[in-house]
Amino acid sequence: MKKATLLLLLCWGVLIVSCKKDSQSIGDESLASFKTKIIGTWATKSVTRISLDASDKEVKRETFDYVDVQKYRFDQKTYTAVKGNIPHDIDYTLIESNGKIFLHTDGFSNEEMRMNNGSLYWTTEAGAVNAGEVVKYVSIVQYKKE
């Protein structure tokens, strides 16, 4: 009986270890893969704005078509607006933290990025001023690669 229990525990341990994901894996996307896939020009497709109250409870969600309003070109170290409001190259790095990928630029907070079905999603947060119960906005901009 002890041998059967020991064998069962050993099999269970092997199963758990073999199913453990790589620490650089974000869903189906590895950080290295993301760094390669982001290179190119991305045009806006839509924006989703989520309004949150003080307890981070969603108050309102709106999605707008935002086709070709902005375009960003990424290379391995910088990004710039091809169409939009950033007239110069900005140095960036992509980092992984808590299973998510973030765009890091000096002087700005890290912004979450993810890819799904060929789209790039770029998430930003901003405080709300004089907006009643709303204290924070989360914007998720969807981009399509050109």
C-alpha positions as CSV (number, residue, x, y, z in Angstrom):
1,M,0.0,0.0,0.0
2,K,2.8,2.4,0.8
3,K,4.5,1.7,-2.5
4,A,1.2,2.5,-4.4
5,T,0.8,5.7,-2.5
6,L,4.4,6.7,-3.1
7,L,4.0,5.9,-6.8
8,L,0.8,7.9,-7.0
9,L,2.5,10.9,-5.3
10,L,5.5,10.7,-7.6
11,C,3.3,10.6,-10.7
12,W,1.3,13.5,-9.4
13,G,4.5,15.5,-8.8
14,V,5.8,14.8,-12.3
15,L,2.4,15.8,-13.8
16,I,2.4,19.1,-12.0
17,V,6.0,20.0,-12.9
18,S,5.5,19.0,-16.6
19,C,2.3,21.2,-16.8
20,K,4.0,24.2,-15.3
21,K,4.2,27.1,-17.9
22,D,7.5,28.8,-18.8
23,S,7.8,32.0,-16.7
24,Q,8.2,34.0,-20.0
25,S,4.9,32.7,-21.4
26,I,2.0,35.1,-21.5
27,G,-1.0,33.0,-22.6
28,D,0.1,31.7,-26.0
29,E,2.6,34.5,-26.4
30,S,6.2,34.5,-25.2
31,L,8.0,37.7,-24.5
32,A,10.6,36.9,-27.2
33,S,7.8,36.2,-29.7
34,F,5.9,39.4,-28.8
35,K,9.1,41.4,-29.3
36,T,9.3,40.1,-32.9
37,K,5.6,40.3,-33.7
38,I,5.3,44.0,-32.6
39,I,7.8,45.2,-35.2
40,G,6.0,47.0,-38.1
41,T,3.3,49.6,-38.5
42,W,0.1,49.4,-36.6
43,A,-3.1,51.5,-37.3
44,T,-5.9,52.1,-34.9
45,K,-9.1,50.2,-35.3
46,S,-11.1,50.9,-32.1
47,V,-11.0,52.3,-28.6
48,T,-12.8,51.0,-25.6
49,R,-13.0,53.4,-22.6
50,I,-13.9,52.0,-19.2
51,S,-14.9,54.3,-16.4
52,L,-14.2,53.1,-12.9
53,D,-15.3,54.3,-9.5
54,A,-13.1,54.5,-6.3
55,S,-13.5,50.7,-5.7
56,D,-12.4,49.9,-9.3
57,K,-15.9,48.9,-10.1
58,E,-16.9,49.4,-13.7
59,V,-19.4,52.3,-14.1
60,K,-19.5,52.6,-17.9
61,R,-18.0,51.0,-20.9
62,E,-18.0,52.5,-24.4
63,T,-16.4,51.3,-27.6
64,F,-15.7,53.6,-30.6
65,D,-14.6,53.0,-34.1
66,Y,-11.2,54.7,-34.4
67,V,-10.0,53.6,-37.8
68,D,-6.7,55.0,-39.0
69,V,-6.7,57.9,-36.6
70,Q,-3.2,57.0,-35.3
71,K,-0.5,54.8,-36.7
72,Y,2.6,53.7,-34.9
73,R,5.7,52.1,-36.3
74,F,7.8,49.9,-34.0
75,D,11.3,48.7,-34.6
76,Q,13.4,46.7,-32.1
77,K,14.2,49.7,-29.8
78,T,11.9,52.7,-30.7
79,Y,8.4,53.6,-31.8
80,T,7.1,56.7,-33.5
81,A,3.8,58.0,-34.8
82,V,3.5,57.7,-38.5
83,K,0.2,59.4,-38.1
84,G,-0.8,61.0,-34.8
85,N,0.7,63.2,-32.1
86,I,4.2,61.9,-31.4
87,P,6.7,63.7,-33.7
88,H,9.8,61.8,-32.7
89,D,11.1,58.4,-31.9
90,I,10.6,57.1,-28.3
91,D,12.9,54.5,-26.9
92,Y,11.0,51.5,-25.4
93,T,11.5,48.1,-23.9
94,L,9.0,45.3,-23.5
95,I,9.0,43.7,-20.1
96,E,7.1,40.8,-18.5
97,S,5.5,41.1,-15.1
98,N,2.9,38.9,-13.4
99,G,2.1,37.1,-16.6
100,K,1.5,40.3,-18.6
101,I,3.6,42.2,-21.2
102,F,4.2,45.9,-20.6
103,L,5.6,48.7,-22.8
104,H,8.2,50.6,-20.7
105,T,9.3,54.1,-21.7
106,D,11.3,56.5,-19.5
107,G,9.2,59.0,-17.6
108,F,5.9,57.1,-18.1
109,S,4.1,54.3,-16.3
110,N,4.3,50.9,-17.8
111,E,1.4,50.2,-20.2
112,E,0.0,46.7,-20.8
113,M,0.1,45.3,-24.3
114,R,-1.2,42.0,-25.7
115,M,-2.0,40.4,-29.0
116,N,-5.0,38.4,-30.0
117,N,-6.1,37.2,-33.4
118,G,-3.7,39.5,-35.2
119,S,-4.6,42.6,-33.3
120,L,-2.4,44.6,-30.8
121,Y,-4.2,45.9,-27.7
122,W,-2.5,48.8,-25.8
123,T,-4.0,49.6,-22.4
124,T,-3.5,53.0,-20.6
125,E,-5.0,54.3,-17.4
126,A,-5.7,57.9,-16.4
127,G,-7.3,59.7,-13.4
128,A,-10.6,61.4,-13.9
129,V,-11.0,65.1,-12.8
130,N,-14.4,66.4,-11.7
131,A,-16.2,63.3,-13.2
132,G,-18.6,62.5,-10.3
133,E,-18.2,59.0,-9.1
134,V,-15.7,58.1,-11.8
135,V,-12.1,58.3,-10.6
136,K,-10.2,56.5,-13.3
137,Y,-10.5,55.8,-17.0
138,V,-9.0,52.7,-18.6
139,S,-8.5,52.9,-22.4
140,I,-7.9,49.9,-24.6
141,V,-6.9,50.8,-28.1
142,Q,-7.0,48.1,-30.7
143,Y,-4.5,48.2,-33.6
144,K,-4.2,46.2,-36.8
145,K,-0.9,45.6,-38.5
146,E,-0.5,47.1,-41.9
